[in-house]
Amino acid sequence: MMLPDGYSDVPAGKIAAVVTHLQMTARPSLLAERAGPWTLRRVADPDVDWFRDLFYRVGHHWLWFSRLRMSDDELRAAIHAPLVEIHALSYDGRDEGLLELDFRTARECELAFFGVTARLIGSGAGRWLMNRALEAAWSRPVDRLWLHTCTFDHPKALAFYERTGFIAFRRQIEIADDPRLDGFIPRSAAGHVPIIE
Ligand SMILES: CC(C)(COP(=O)(O)OP(=O)(O)OC[C@H]1O[C@@H](n2cnc3c(N)ncnc32)[C@H](O)[C@@H]1OP(=O)(O)O)[C@@H](O)C(=O)NCCC(=O)NCCS
């Protein structure tokens, strides 16, 4: 259903974001990166509690809720799916960045989750992690790498992706239950999206 022009009411208790889909259809040149004190490792058999914790620490400021709402079984199936690759960026003895690549559609890769924790935002780790993501994605036989980002995400995320070489091609409105009202994320998170009850 197409939304009409003008303002559309969003019910109390819900949040609404503008989602932008971006893609690249050829391997780009990598932007200059800073070799910081971080490393990346592929996590072949991710534990659900480990994943939830990292997903939460990277994403709760930006209201990433999708994986937090899953049961253990649902989450295990999502992160253990063949052709889904999970990588963690480690810094100072702790995992502080998440990269999830989904190769389940033939000849495509979705950058399903990408980000670093608040400790590392603005440090150069994001660009370094993106370069590793591009190498991992384009090392497989893909014709397209795509992702989506939304207006709850870090305000610099969209421009960061465009500098990387992603081109926007689709825009959607996403409406969801506010994850701060059912206990998945603290009420104090994401002041840029006020709670409306
Ligand atoms: C989106 C996100 C990855 C952007 O990363 P960031 O922290 O702004 O990125 P960086 O600090 O690595 O890079 C910003 C720029 O500063 C540069 N930079 C930062 N620190 C630097 C340093 N010490 N020396 C040299 N360059 C530096 C980077 O090279 C980069 O420049 P470029 O984009 O022209 O290559 C990050 O904000 C994030 O993880 N946010 C939380 C999760 C999120 O919103 N994810 C996106 C949703 S899909």
The ligand as a Gaussian input file, in Angstrom:
#p B3LYP/6-31G(d) Opt

LIG

0 1
 C       28.106000       4.030000      10.811000
 C       29.463000       3.963000      11.422000
 C       30.119000       2.650000      11.084000
 C       30.296000       5.100000      10.826000
 O       31.547000       5.010000      11.387000
 P       32.402000       6.213000      12.020000
 O       32.687000       5.855000      13.408000
 O       31.834000       7.537000      11.678000
 O       33.602000       5.954000      11.102000
 P       35.127000       6.211000      11.238000
 O       35.500000       6.953000      12.448000
 O       35.800000       4.942000      10.946000
 O       35.315000       7.059000       9.958000
 C       34.839000       8.332000       9.707000
 C       35.844000       9.006000       8.800000
 O       36.870000       9.572000       9.602000
 C       38.124000       9.001000       9.266000
 N       38.893000       8.831000      10.505000
 C       38.365000       8.613000      11.734000
 N       39.350000       8.569000      12.634000
 C       40.489000       8.729000      11.976000
 C       41.851000       8.795000      12.368000
 N       42.223000       8.713000      13.640000
 N       42.767000       8.965000      11.421000
 C       42.396000       9.104000      10.140000
 N       41.126000       9.063000       9.702000
 C       40.196000       8.903000      10.617000
 C       37.807000       7.690000       8.613000
 O       38.832000       7.255000       7.776000
 C       36.535000       8.044000       7.865000
 O       36.769000       8.760000       6.703000
 P       36.165000       8.253000       5.300000
 O       34.735000       7.857000       5.560000
 O       36.313000       9.388000       4.390000
 O       36.981000       7.063000       4.961000
 C       29.429000       4.136000      12.954000
 O       28.903000       5.396000      13.245000
 C       28.626000       3.095000      13.681000
 O       29.038000       1.969000      13.855000
 N       27.434000       3.513000      14.158000
 C       26.592000       2.660000      14.994000
 C       25.846000       1.631000      14.230000
 C       25.183000       2.192000      13.000000
 O       24.498000       3.203000      13.003000
 N       25.390000       1.446000      11.932000
 C       24.834000       1.784000      10.650000
 C       23.506000       1.220000      10.535000
 S       23.260000       0.160000       9.194000

